[in-house]
Amino acid sequence: MTPELTALALAILVQAVQFVLMAIPANMELGTEYTTSPRDTAPDQQLSRRTGRMQRALNNHFEGLILFTAAVVLVTVSDQSTWFTALCAWIYLIARIAYVPAYIRGWVPGRSMIWAAGFAATVLMTLAALI
């Protein structure tokens, strides 16, 4: 397995952990009657600030993971894995791990800088495959 695919596999596991860590307090706050429903109506109450941030960080990871997955597939299928693309993949993974507590704790502007590092790593990995 290439380093990029390893980083992708670990990013998927990070997202799974993130989901569980958000889902538990969300179920406690909203109640399982709502969370197991078809959610046709808004919940009776809002998520707490912390749980809401956890949910937004999770949603952000879904968005970032789409681009990262595409970059990894591009590098892997075109057999262009290099030390640089591997480094980009690991930077993405580290940034995603660091992003979660940064978002939950409301680190400004640190959260945005961490996000930018992961995004830049994804873009640079894609550009490396094109060059």
OpenMM code with the backbone's topology and positions (N, CA, C; nanometers):
from openmm import Vec3, app, unit

residues = "MET THR PRO GLU LEU THR ALA LEU ALA LEU ALA ILE LEU VAL GLN ALA VAL GLN PHE VAL LEU MET ALA ILE PRO ALA ASN MET GLU LEU GLY THR GLU TYR THR THR SER PRO ARG ASP THR ALA PRO ASP GLN GLN LEU SER ARG ARG THR GLY ARG MET GLN ARG ALA LEU ASN ASN HIS PHE GLU GLY LEU ILE LEU PHE THR ALA ALA VAL VAL LEU VAL THR VAL SER ASP GLN SER THR TRP PHE THR ALA LEU CYS ALA TRP ILE TYR LEU ILE ALA ARG ILE ALA TYR VAL PRO ALA TYR ILE ARG GLY TRP VAL PRO GLY ARG SER MET ILE TRP ALA ALA GLY PHE ALA ALA THR VAL LEU MET THR LEU ALA ALA LEU ILE".split()
positions = [
    Vec3(0.0850, -0.1175, 0.0000),
    Vec3(0.0000, 0.0000, 0.0000),
    Vec3(0.0896, 0.1240, 0.0000),
    Vec3(0.0535, 0.2210, -0.0822),
    Vec3(0.1324, 0.3441, -0.0875),
    Vec3(0.1111, 0.4258, 0.0399),
    Vec3(0.2026, 0.5166, 0.0707),
    Vec3(0.1832, 0.6026, 0.1877),
    Vec3(0.0560, 0.6871, 0.1769),
    Vec3(0.0223, 0.7272, 0.0548),
    Vec3(-0.0991, 0.8067, 0.0351),
    Vec3(-0.2246, 0.7260, 0.0686),
    Vec3(-0.2259, 0.5992, 0.0277),
    Vec3(-0.3403, 0.5132, 0.0605),
    Vec3(-0.3476, 0.4847, 0.2100),
    Vec3(-0.2331, 0.4699, 0.2736),
    Vec3(-0.2311, 0.4505, 0.4191),
    Vec3(-0.2884, 0.5727, 0.4890),
    Vec3(-0.2456, 0.6911, 0.4463),
    Vec3(-0.2984, 0.8146, 0.5057),
    Vec3(-0.4487, 0.8258, 0.4818),
    Vec3(-0.4951, 0.7847, 0.3640),
    Vec3(-0.6385, 0.7864, 0.3348),
    Vec3(-0.7144, 0.6914, 0.4268),
    Vec3(-0.6632, 0.5706, 0.4440),
    Vec3(-0.7281, 0.4738, 0.5331),
    Vec3(-0.7367, 0.5298, 0.6754),
    Vec3(-0.6289, 0.5909, 0.7209),
    Vec3(-0.6295, 0.6489, 0.8558),
    Vec3(-0.7233, 0.7686, 0.8650),
    Vec3(-0.7325, 0.8485, 0.7577),
    Vec3(-0.8252, 0.9622, 0.7569),
    Vec3(-0.9698, 0.9136, 0.7666),
    Vec3(-0.9994, 0.8018, 0.7023),
    Vec3(-1.1339, 0.7437, 0.7121),
    Vec3(-1.1619, 0.7012, 0.8562),
    Vec3(-1.0638, 0.6402, 0.9202),
    Vec3(-1.0810, 0.5994, 1.0598),
    Vec3(-1.0943, 0.7206, 1.1519),
    Vec3(-1.0188, 0.8259, 1.1248),
    Vec3(-1.0328, 0.9499, 1.2026),
    Vec3(-1.1758, 1.0012, 1.1903),
    Vec3(-1.2297, 0.9981, 1.0697),
    Vec3(-1.3665, 1.0449, 1.0495),
    Vec3(-1.4673, 0.9564, 1.1229),
    Vec3(-1.4436, 0.8279, 1.1255),
    Vec3(-1.5330, 0.7379, 1.1984),
    Vec3(-1.5300, 0.7699, 1.3480),
    Vec3(-1.4118, 0.7918, 1.4027),
    Vec3(-1.3991, 0.8283, 1.5450),
    Vec3(-1.4677, 0.9619, 1.5698),
    Vec3(-1.4452, 1.0562, 1.4791),
    Vec3(-1.5091, 1.1869, 1.4906),
    Vec3(-1.6611, 1.1726, 1.4943),
    Vec3(-1.7142, 1.0871, 1.4086),
    Vec3(-1.8586, 1.0665, 1.4040),
    Vec3(-1.9102, 1.0136, 1.5377),
    Vec3(-1.8437, 0.9136, 1.5919),
    Vec3(-1.8875, 0.8562, 1.7200),
    Vec3(-1.8805, 0.9601, 1.8313),
    Vec3(-1.7711, 1.0359, 1.8341),
    Vec3(-1.7541, 1.1372, 1.9383),
    Vec3(-1.8582, 1.2486, 1.9286),
    Vec3(-1.9111, 1.2724, 1.8095),
    Vec3(-2.0174, 1.3711, 1.7935),
    Vec3(-2.1546, 1.3088, 1.8179),
    Vec3(-2.1742, 1.1859, 1.7735),
    Vec3(-2.3059, 1.1233, 1.7805),
    Vec3(-2.3501, 1.0959, 1.9237),
    Vec3(-2.2575, 1.0594, 2.0093),
    Vec3(-2.2958, 1.0279, 2.1479),
    Vec3(-2.3555, 1.1493, 2.2177),
    Vec3(-2.2860, 1.2649, 2.2233),
    Vec3(-2.3494, 1.3792, 2.2888),
    Vec3(-2.4720, 1.4301, 2.2122),
    Vec3(-2.4725, 1.4184, 2.0794),
    Vec3(-2.5893, 1.4630, 2.0031),
    Vec3(-2.7122, 1.3807, 2.0407),
    Vec3(-2.6948, 1.2496, 2.0549),
    Vec3(-2.8070, 1.1643, 2.0968),
    Vec3(-2.8530, 1.1989, 2.2369),
    Vec3(-2.7590, 1.2283, 2.3245),
    Vec3(-2.7950, 1.2638, 2.4614),
    Vec3(-2.8685, 1.3981, 2.4670),
    Vec3(-2.8258, 1.4925, 2.3851),
    Vec3(-2.8862, 1.6254, 2.3867),
    Vec3(-3.0204, 1.6309, 2.3145),
    Vec3(-3.0314, 1.5633, 2.2005),
    Vec3(-3.1535, 1.5699, 2.1211),
    Vec3(-3.2512, 1.4580, 2.1542),
    Vec3(-3.2016, 1.3516, 2.2143),
    Vec3(-3.2863, 1.2369, 2.2464),
    Vec3(-3.2947, 1.1416, 2.1291),
    Vec3(-3.2999, 1.0145, 2.1605),
    Vec3(-3.3032, 0.9143, 2.0543),
    Vec3(-3.4355, 0.9164, 1.9779),
    Vec3(-3.5395, 0.9699, 2.0394),
    Vec3(-3.6660, 0.9800, 1.9667),
    Vec3(-3.6476, 1.0666, 1.8417),
    Vec3(-3.5703, 1.1735, 1.8538),
    Vec3(-3.5436, 1.2581, 1.7371),
    Vec3(-3.4375, 1.1959, 1.6462),
    Vec3(-3.3273, 1.1501, 1.7044),
    Vec3(-3.2151, 1.1047, 1.6215),
    Vec3(-3.2459, 0.9759, 1.5452),
    Vec3(-3.3423, 0.8978, 1.5909),
    Vec3(-3.3818, 0.7780, 1.5164),
    Vec3(-3.5034, 0.8024, 1.4275),
    Vec3(-3.5545, 0.9247, 1.4290),
    Vec3(-3.6712, 0.9582, 1.3473),
    Vec3(-3.6272, 0.9909, 1.2044),
    Vec3(-3.7242, 1.0076, 1.1126),
    Vec3(-3.6883, 1.0467, 0.9760),
    Vec3(-3.6455, 1.1941, 0.9661),
    Vec3(-3.6529, 1.2665, 1.0767),
    Vec3(-3.6081, 1.4065, 1.0869),
    Vec3(-3.6791, 1.4978, 0.9873),
    Vec3(-3.8103, 1.4790, 0.9794),
    Vec3(-3.8909, 1.5628, 0.8911),
    Vec3(-3.9092, 1.7033, 0.9471),
    Vec3(-3.8943, 1.7170, 1.0765),
    Vec3(-3.9061, 1.8478, 1.1414),
    Vec3(-3.7783, 1.8764, 1.2189),
    Vec3(-3.7584, 2.0038, 1.2493),
    Vec3(-3.6403, 2.0435, 1.3267),
    Vec3(-3.6525, 1.9875, 1.4687),
    Vec3(-3.5402, 1.9641, 1.5346),
    Vec3(-3.5476, 1.9144, 1.6729),
    Vec3(-3.6056, 2.0206, 1.7653),
    Vec3(-3.6579, 1.9751, 1.8789),
    Vec3(-3.7161, 2.0673, 1.9763),
    Vec3(-3.6110, 2.1599, 2.0361),
    Vec3(-3.4883, 2.1132, 2.0419),
    Vec3(-3.3815, 2.1961, 2.0980),
    Vec3(-3.2590, 2.1905, 2.0080),
    Vec3(-3.1726, 2.2888, 2.0237),
    Vec3(-3.0485, 2.2968, 1.9477),
    Vec3(-2.9403, 2.2140, 2.0161),
    Vec3(-2.8396, 2.1769, 1.9386),
    Vec3(-2.7224, 2.1139, 1.9984),
    Vec3(-2.6485, 2.2176, 2.0816),
    Vec3(-2.5786, 2.1715, 2.1824),
    Vec3(-2.4963, 2.2621, 2.2612),
    Vec3(-2.3882, 2.3211, 2.1713),
    Vec3(-2.3240, 2.4270, 2.2179),
    Vec3(-2.2181, 2.4904, 2.1391),
    Vec3(-2.1086, 2.3898, 2.1029),
    Vec3(-2.0660, 2.3119, 2.2020),
    Vec3(-1.9575, 2.2157, 2.1802),
    Vec3(-1.9989, 2.1063, 2.0809),
    Vec3(-2.1171, 2.0497, 2.0998),
    Vec3(-2.1627, 1.9433, 2.0100),
    Vec3(-2.1882, 1.9980, 1.8703),
    Vec3(-2.2387, 2.1190, 1.8611),
    Vec3(-2.2578, 2.1831, 1.7313),
    Vec3(-2.1255, 2.2015, 1.6585),
    Vec3(-2.0229, 2.2400, 1.7332),
    Vec3(-1.8904, 2.2536, 1.6727),
    Vec3(-1.8372, 2.1180, 1.6281),
    Vec3(-1.8630, 2.0150, 1.7081),
    Vec3(-1.8200, 1.8799, 1.6698),
    Vec3(-1.8886, 1.8383, 1.5394),
    Vec3(-2.0168, 1.8715, 1.5271),
    Vec3(-2.0913, 1.8373, 1.4060),
    Vec3(-2.0365, 1.9133, 1.2857),
    Vec3(-2.0069, 2.0418, 1.3025),
    Vec3(-1.9538, 2.1203, 1.1912),
    Vec3(-1.8138, 2.0729, 1.1519),
    Vec3(-1.7315, 2.0342, 1.2503),
    Vec3(-1.5986, 1.9803, 1.2192),
    Vec3(-1.6112, 1.8494, 1.1423),
    Vec3(-1.7069, 1.7660, 1.1794),
    Vec3(-1.7305, 1.6401, 1.1081),
    Vec3(-1.7744, 1.6680, 0.9646),
    Vec3(-1.8685, 1.7594, 0.9473),
    Vec3(-1.9148, 1.7932, 0.8127),
    Vec3(-1.8006, 1.8486, 0.7287),
    Vec3(-1.7142, 1.9282, 0.7903),
    Vec3(-1.5996, 1.9823, 0.7195),
    Vec3(-1.5062, 1.8706, 0.6746),
    Vec3(-1.4907, 1.7685, 0.7585),
    Vec3(-1.4041, 1.6570, 0.7208),
    Vec3(-1.4641, 1.5806, 0.6030),
    Vec3(-1.5960, 1.5647, 0.5999),
    Vec3(-1.6596, 1.4999, 0.4844),
    Vec3(-1.6228, 1.5752, 0.3569),
    Vec3(-1.6301, 1.7087, 0.3618),
    Vec3(-1.5989, 1.7900, 0.2445),
    Vec3(-1.4519, 1.7753, 0.2049),
    Vec3(-1.3619, 1.7840, 0.3023),
    Vec3(-1.2194, 1.7735, 0.2738),
    Vec3(-1.1786, 1.6351, 0.2272),
    Vec3(-1.2443, 1.5342, 0.2835),
    Vec3(-1.2092, 1.3967, 0.2498),
    Vec3(-1.2423, 1.3636, 0.1042),
    Vec3(-1.3427, 1.4270, 0.0499),
    Vec3(-1.3778, 1.4042, -0.0904),
    Vec3(-1.2604, 1.4453, -0.1798),
    Vec3(-1.2084, 1.5648, -0.1589),
    Vec3(-1.0964, 1.6123, -0.2410),
    Vec3(-0.9703, 1.5317, -0.2145),
    Vec3(-0.9455, 1.5011, -0.0884),
    Vec3(-0.8259, 1.4234, -0.0547),
    Vec3(-0.8318, 1.2847, -0.1180),
    Vec3(-0.9472, 1.2215, -0.1128),
    Vec3(-0.9635, 1.0900, -0.1743),
    Vec3(-0.9360, 1.0973, -0.3246),
    Vec3(-0.9896, 1.2000, -0.3891),
    Vec3(-0.9655, 1.2162, -0.5325),
    Vec3(-0.8158, 1.2342, -0.5605),
    Vec3(-0.7480, 1.3126, -0.4781),
    Vec3(-0.6042, 1.3342, -0.4972),
    Vec3(-0.5268, 1.2040, -0.4790),
    Vec3(-0.5625, 1.1273, -0.3766),
    Vec3(-0.4942, 0.9997, -0.3517),
    Vec3(-0.5181, 0.9027, -0.4670),
    Vec3(-0.6409, 0.8941, -0.5141),
    Vec3(-0.6714, 0.8056, -0.6265),
    Vec3(-0.5930, 0.8493, -0.7504),
    Vec3(-0.5888, 0.9790, -0.7756),
    Vec3(-0.5147, 1.0308, -0.8907),
    Vec3(-0.3668, 0.9922, -0.8841),
    Vec3(-0.3055, 1.0129, -0.7690),
    Vec3(-0.1636, 0.9797, -0.7517),
    Vec3(-0.1410, 0.8293, -0.7624),
    Vec3(-0.2292, 0.7519, -0.7016),
    Vec3(-0.2111, 0.6064, -0.6979),
    Vec3(-0.2359, 0.5425, -0.8336),
    Vec3(-0.3450, 0.5776, -0.8985),
    Vec3(-0.3792, 0.5170, -1.0273),
    Vec3(-0.2777, 0.5545, -1.1350),
    Vec3(-0.2253, 0.6752, -1.1276),
    Vec3(-0.1256, 0.7176, -1.2273),
    Vec3(0.0161, 0.6761, -1.1880),
    Vec3(0.0267, 0.6031, -1.0779),
    Vec3(0.1548, 0.5505, -1.0296),
    Vec3(0.2596, 0.6624, -1.0150),
    Vec3(0.2163, 0.7718, -0.9492),
    Vec3(0.3035, 0.8874, -0.9322),
    Vec3(0.3320, 0.9173, -0.7853),
    Vec3(0.3303, 0.8177, -0.7036),
    Vec3(0.3611, 0.8353, -0.5624),
    Vec3(0.5092, 0.8712, -0.5475),
    Vec3(0.5341, 0.9805, -0.4777),
    Vec3(0.6714, 1.0256, -0.4522),
    Vec3(0.6831, 1.0629, -0.3053),
    Vec3(0.8019, 1.0977, -0.2630),
    Vec3(0.8195, 1.1438, -0.1251),
    Vec3(0.7351, 1.2684, -0.1018),
    Vec3(0.7189, 1.3522, -0.2064),
    Vec3(0.6427, 1.4765, -0.1912),
    Vec3(0.4932, 1.4488, -0.1751),
    Vec3(0.4384, 1.3593, -0.2582),
    Vec3(0.2954, 1.3285, -0.2459),
    Vec3(0.2666, 1.2565, -0.1143),
    Vec3(0.3615, 1.1735, -0.0704),
    Vec3(0.3461, 1.1065, 0.0595),
    Vec3(0.3467, 1.2099, 0.1716),
    Vec3(0.4380, 1.3058, 0.1636),
    Vec3(0.4439, 1.4122, 0.2646),
    Vec3(0.3136, 1.4910, 0.2674),
    Vec3(0.2618, 1.5237, 0.1500),
    Vec3(0.1335, 1.5954, 0.1424),
    Vec3(0.0216, 1.5152, 0.2084),
    Vec3(0.0203, 1.3860, 0.1840),
    Vec3(-0.0843, 1.3007, 0.2424),
    Vec3(-0.0760, 1.3010, 0.3948),
    Vec3(0.0450, 1.2917, 0.4481),
    Vec3(0.0609, 1.2909, 0.5935),
    Vec3(0.0303, 1.4278, 0.6537),
    Vec3(0.0630, 1.5349, 0.5814),
    Vec3(0.0264, 1.6693, 0.6292),
    Vec3(-0.1248, 1.6822, 0.6358),
    Vec3(-0.1940, 1.6328, 0.5325),
    Vec3(-0.3403, 1.6355, 0.5343),
    Vec3(-0.3939, 1.5630, 0.6580),
    Vec3(-0.3439, 1.4423, 0.6818),
    Vec3(-0.3924, 1.3628, 0.7940),
    Vec3(-0.3666, 1.4327, 0.9270),
    Vec3(-0.2466, 1.4823, 0.9456),
    Vec3(-0.2135, 1.5530, 1.0707),
    Vec3(-0.3012, 1.6763, 1.0873),
    Vec3(-0.3226, 1.7492, 0.9778),
    Vec3(-0.4076, 1.8685, 0.9839),
    Vec3(-0.5501, 1.8325, 1.0222),
    Vec3(-0.6021, 1.7226, 0.9679),
    Vec3(-0.7407, 1.6832, 1.0008),
    Vec3(-0.7524, 1.6426, 1.1471),
    Vec3(-0.6513, 1.5756, 1.1976),
    Vec3(-0.6541, 1.5371, 1.3393),
    Vec3(-0.6477, 1.6614, 1.4268),
    Vec3(-0.5598, 1.7554, 1.3922),
    Vec3(-0.5445, 1.8779, 1.4713),
    Vec3(-0.6663, 1.9691, 1.4589),
    Vec3(-0.7363, 1.9611, 1.3474),
    Vec3(-0.8506, 2.0488, 1.3218),
    Vec3(-0.9650, 2.0256, 1.4201),
    Vec3(-0.9842, 1.9013, 1.4586),
    Vec3(-1.0984, 1.8691, 1.5454),
    Vec3(-1.0912, 1.9440, 1.6796),
    Vec3(-0.9849, 1.9295, 1.7582),
    Vec3(-0.9822, 2.0056, 1.8830),
    Vec3(-0.9747, 2.1564, 1.8598),
    Vec3(-0.9118, 2.1980, 1.7495),
    Vec3(-0.9041, 2.3411, 1.7198),
    Vec3(-1.0435, 2.3978, 1.6954),
    Vec3(-1.1270, 2.3250, 1.6254),
    Vec3(-1.2624, 2.3707, 1.5977),
    Vec3(-1.3469, 2.3653, 1.7252),
    Vec3(-1.3386, 2.2551, 1.7968),
    Vec3(-1.4195, 2.2402, 1.9180),
    Vec3(-1.3865, 2.3492, 2.0204),
    Vec3(-1.2583, 2.3827, 2.0316),
    Vec3(-1.2158, 2.4846, 2.1290),
    Vec3(-1.2251, 2.6265, 2.0749),
    Vec3(-1.2621, 2.6423, 1.9501),
    Vec3(-1.2809, 2.7745, 1.8927),
    Vec3(-1.1523, 2.8534, 1.8736),
    Vec3(-1.0445, 2.7841, 1.8375),
    Vec3(-0.9168, 2.8530, 1.8176),
    Vec3(-0.9240, 2.9382, 1.6912),
    Vec3(-0.9126, 3.0688, 1.7101),
    Vec3(-0.9161, 3.1616, 1.5982),
    Vec3(-0.7868, 3.2411, 1.5998),
    Vec3(-0.7129, 3.2517, 1.4935),
    Vec3(-0.7342, 3.1976, 1.3599),
    Vec3(-0.6705, 3.0599, 1.3402),
    Vec3(-0.6228, 2.9969, 1.4473),
    Vec3(-0.5540, 2.8682, 1.4363),
    Vec3(-0.6319, 2.7630, 1.3613),
    Vec3(-0.7612, 2.7564, 1.3866),
    Vec3(-0.8446, 2.6562, 1.3191),
    Vec3(-0.8378, 2.6748, 1.1687),
    Vec3(-0.8484, 2.7966, 1.1221),
    Vec3(-0.8439, 2.8240, 0.9787),
    Vec3(-0.7063, 2.7945, 0.9199),
    Vec3(-0.6022, 2.8203, 0.9965),
    Vec3(-0.4667, 2.7922, 0.9484),
    Vec3(-0.4440, 2.6418, 0.9355),
    Vec3(-0.4959, 2.5658, 1.0310),
    Vec3(-0.4847, 2.4196, 1.0246),
    Vec3(-0.5624, 2.3668, 0.9048),
    Vec3(-0.6840, 2.4189, 0.8847),
    Vec3(-0.7639, 2.3781, 0.7686),
    Vec3(-0.6889, 2.4086, 0.6398),
    Vec3(-0.6298, 2.5282, 0.6311),
    Vec3(-0.5574, 2.5695, 0.5104),
    Vec3(-0.4388, 2.4769, 0.4817),
    Vec3(-0.3719, 2.4297, 0.5865),
    Vec3(-0.2593, 2.3377, 0.5674),
    Vec3(-0.3067, 2.2077, 0.5027),
    Vec3(-0.4170, 2.1537, 0.5497),
    Vec3(-0.4711, 2.0309, 0.4916),
    Vec3(-0.5190, 2.0511, 0.3490),
    Vec3(-0.5838, 2.1632, 0.3242),
    Vec3(-0.6325, 2.1936, 0.1894),
    Vec3(-0.5153, 2.2126, 0.0936),
    Vec3(-0.4155, 2.2887, 0.1374),
    Vec3(-0.2975, 2.3127, 0.0535),
    Vec3(-0.2257, 2.1811, 0.0216),
    Vec3(-0.2159, 2.0932, 0.1196),
    Vec3(-0.1516, 1.9635, 0.0970),
    Vec3(-0.2258, 1.8848, -0.0099),
    Vec3(-0.3581, 1.8898, -0.0075),
    Vec3(-0.4394, 1.8196, -0.1070),
    Vec3(-0.4176, 1.8795, -0.2465),
    Vec3(-0.4190, 2.0108, -0.2546),
    Vec3(-0.3998, 2.0777, -0.3836),
    Vec3(-0.2588, 2.0508, -0.4375),
    Vec3(-0.1592, 2.0583, -0.3500),
    Vec3(-0.0212, 2.0341, -0.3937),
    Vec3(-0.0017, 1.8889, -0.4400),
    Vec3(-0.0677, 1.7955, -0.3736),
    Vec3(-0.0583, 1.6559, -0.4157),
    Vec3(-0.1197, 1.6398, -0.5555),
    Vec3(-0.2299, 1.7076, -0.5796),
    Vec3(-0.2941, 1.7013, -0.7108),
    Vec3(-0.2047, 1.7644, -0.8182),
    Vec3(-0.1487, 1.8793, -0.7867),
    Vec3(-0.0579, 1.9454, -0.8819),
    Vec3(0.0650, 1.8607, -0.9116),
    Vec3(0.1167, 1.7939, -0.8096),
    Vec3(0.2335, 1.7075, -0.8295),
    Vec3(0.2015, 1.5951, -0.9279),
    Vec3(0.0806, 1.5458, -0.9245),
    Vec3(0.0424, 1.4385, -1.0176),
    Vec3(0.0305, 1.4916, -1.1610),
    Vec3(0.0005, 1.6188, -1.1740),
    Vec3(-0.0131, 1.6778, -1.3073),
    Vec3(0.1200, 1.7153, -1.3706),
    Vec3(0.2195, 1.7364, -1.2867),
    Vec3(0.3494, 1.7839, -1.3380),
    Vec3(0.4402, 1.6669, -1.3738),
] * unit.nanometer
topology = app.Topology()
chain = topology.addChain("A")
for resn in residues:
    res = topology.addResidue(resn, chain)
    for name in ("N", "CA", "C"):
        topology.addAtom(name, app.Element.getBySymbol(name[0]), res)
